Amino acid sequence: MGRVSYELSTSICYTKQFTFMSAIWEIWCSRNRARFQEQGMSAKHIVNKTMLSVHAVSSNFKTQQLPQAWSKALKKNGDNRLQKKITTPMVIKWMHPPVGRLKLNVDDAFKSATGSAGGGGILRDHNGRCICVFAKNYQGTISALDVEARALRDGLAMCCSKGFLDIMVETDSLMLTQSVTGQSQRPWVLTCIFQEMAEINHKLTTQIQHIPREANQTAHHLAGYGCSTDQTCFWELEAVLPHIVKGPYRLDKMGYPTLRT
C-alpha cells in the first residue's frame, strides 16, 4: 500500500511539474510568434497545445494510477476544431542501454563562419552513469561531417584505451551513420579519418545507430564545450563535468523526455 501511494504521489508530482513547465513554454512560444511573426496570441491555443504536450509525455508516467480528475484531463482531446491546426508533439529522450551494456554518444559543433569546431562524447552504463567523457577542439576541419567523424574516431579510441570493447554507439548525424555503415559513399577528402576509425573499430564490437538530436543533448553540449576550449579534456566523474554539460546529463540520467513540436 505504501509503495502504491509513493508511486501515485510521484506520478502526480511529475505531471504537475511538467504541466506548469509546458504551459510556460507555450506562453513563451506564443509571445514570440506574436512579436516576431505578427500572429495573435490565443489562450485556447496555448491550453490545447499544453494539454497535447502533457498527454504525449504522460505515457512515460503511471497515469493509470492518477486520480480520476487528472486522468480525465489528460485523455480529453480539447477543442477538436482547433486541434486540427495543432501538431501533436513527439516525445523523445535518451534511452539507457540494457543492463551490462555501455553506450557511447558523440556529436560535433561546427561554425563555418569562424572556422571553429569541436567534438565531444560520453560513455554511459545502464544507470546513465558516466564512465568516461571527452571534449576536444578541432583545427583545420572542412565540414560538419568532418568534425563528427573525428569525434566518433576519438570516442572509439577513448573506449578502446579504457578496455571497453563492446559498446553501442549513437549519433544524430544521419550522414555519418550512413557513411560508417556503408549505406552512402564516403567523401574522399575524409578517407584518412575513416581509415583511422576503421582500424580502431576493428578492435571493438560496435553497433552504430542514428538518433534524433533531442536525444543527444549531453554530447551536443560537450561538443559546444570542445569548440570553446583550446585543449583536449577528459573526465570520469559527474562532479567534475563542465556546468554546461551537467544539466542535460542529469536529465538524461533521470529519463526526462524532450518534446519535438
N, C-alpha and C positions, 0 to 999 in steps of 0.2 A: 504494500500500500504506500509506504514511504517513497519507494522508487518511482511509482506512477505519479505521485504528487510532485516529485522533483522534476520528472520529465515534462509534466504538464506546465509547471511554473517556468521551466527553461524555454519551452516552446512559445509560451505567451510572451516572455521577455524578448526573445529573438524577434518575434513577429511585431511587437510594439516598436522595438528599436528600428527595424527595417522600414516599417510604415512611416515613421517620423522622418528618417533619412531620405526615403523615396519621395515623400511629399515636398521636402525642402529642395531636393534636386529638381523635381518637376517645376516648382515655382521659379527656380533659378533659370532653367532652360526656357520657360515661357517668357520670363522677363527679358532674356537675351534675344529671343525671337521678336518680341515686341519692339525692342530698342534698335536692333540691327537689321531686321528683315521686315519691319513695319507690319507685323502680324498681331492682331488683337489678342489680349490675354483673356482666357476663358476659365473660370473657376470649375465649370463642369468638365472641361477637357483635362484640367490638372487632376481632378479627383479620379476620373476614369483611367488616366494614364498611371496614376499612383496605384490604383487597385489592380490594374493589369500586372504591374511590376511585382506587387506583393503576392498576387496569385501565382505568378511564374516561379517565384522563389519559395513559396510555401511547400513545394514538393520536396524541398531539402529538409523540412521540419516535420515533426509528427503532428500534422494539423488535425488528424482524425481524433486526437485526444483533446483538442481545444474545446472550450465551451461552445455551445450551440450558436451563440450570437457571433462569435469570431468566425466559425466555420461557415455560417450563412453569408457573412460579409465577403469572405474570400471566394465563395462559389458564385456570388452574384455577378452577372455579366455587365451590369450597369446599363447605360443608355445605348440600346442596340443601333440606333440611327447614327449616333456619334462614334460608336465602337468601330464601324466600318472604315472610318477615316484614321484609325489608330492601329499602328503595327504592334502586335504582341511582342514584348521583349524576349530575347533569348537568354537563358541562364547559362553562364559559362564560368567554370572555375578550374583551378589546377587540381588534377587528380593525384592522390597519393599512390605510389607504386604498391604492388602486392607485398605481403609480408615476406621478408627475406630478399627482396629486390631493391635495387638502387636506381634512381632516375636522375639523369643529367639534363638540365635546361640551359640553353645558350641563346644569346641574342647579340645584335650589333647596334651601334649608333654611328651613323654616317652623315656628315654635314658637307654636302658637295660645295656649298658656297665658300666655306672656310678651309675645307680640306681636312678637317679634324675628324678622327674616327676612334672608336673604342669598342671593345667587346667584353663580354662577361659570361660567367657560367656558374651554376651551383649544382652540386650533387647532394641529393637528399634521400633519406630512408623512408620506410613505410609510415613512420610517425610524422614525417615532414621536417625532421631534424636535419640541419645542415651537417654534412660530413666534411666537405671541402668546397671552398668558394674562391673564385678569382675574378679580377677585373684588370684590363690591360689597355694601354693606349697603342694605337697602330699608326705607323707613318707610311706614307707613300701608297696608300690604297687608292683604287680607281673606281670602286662601286660598292654598293651595299652588300652585294653577293660576295665580293672580295673580303669584306670585313667579317661577314657571317661565317664564311669558310674558315678564316683564320681563328675565329672564336671557337668553332667546333673542333678544329685541329688542336688548339691549346687545351680545350676542355677534355678531349680524349687523352691527351698527353698527361694531364693532371691526374686523371683516373688511373692511367697505366702506372704512373710513378708511385701512386699510393697503394698499388696492388689490387685495385678494384677492377676486375677483368670481365665481369658480366653485368652490363648496365643497359637501361632503357634510355633513349635519347629523344628529346623533344626540342623543336624549333618552330618559330612562327613564320619562317621563310619557306614558302612552297617551292620556290626556285632552287633553294639549297637542297631540300628534301628530294626533289626530282633529279637533281644533278648527282647526289650521292647514291641514290638507288638505281641510277641508270635510265630513268624514265625520260630524261631530256639530255641533250648534248651539253657537255661542259665547255665553257668559254676557254679557248686555247691559251689566253693570257693568264689563266689561273691554273694551268696544268701542274706547275710545281707544287702549289699548295695542296691540290687534290692528291697528288702523288705522296706527299708527306703524310696527309691524312690517312691514305690507304695503308701506308707502312705501319702506322700506329694502330689502325683499326684491325690489322692482321693479327695483332696480339690479343685482341679483345673479342668478346661476344656481345654484339650490339644490335638493337632494333631501333631505327630512327623513325619518328612519327611527326607529321605536321599538325600543329595545334593553332587555335585562334590566338591573336595577340593578347587578348584579355586573360588568357590562361598562362601567360608567360611574363607577368609583370615583374617578378623578382629579378629574372635575368635581364629584362629591359632596363631596370634601374641600375643594375650592375654595369651594363654596357654604357649607360649615361655617365656613371661614375668613372669608368675607364677612359671615356672621352675627355674628361676634365682633369685627369691626372697625368703625370709625366713618367710614371713608373708602373711596373707590374706588381699587383697586390694579391696576396693570398691570405685567406682566413680559414679557420677551422672551428671557431666558436661563434655562436649567435651574438654574444655580448660585445664582440669587437667589430661586428659588421658596421659599415657606414650607416649613419642615421637615415639617409635617403632610401636605404635598402631594407631596414628593419620593419617598416610599416607593411609593405607588400609581402615580405617574408612571413610575418606573423599572421596576416590574413590568409595566406596560402596554408599555413600550418593548421589553422583552425577550420579550414574548409569553407571560408566565406566566399560566396559567389559574386560575380560581376555581371551586370546586365548590358547586353548589346541591344540598343533601341533603334 
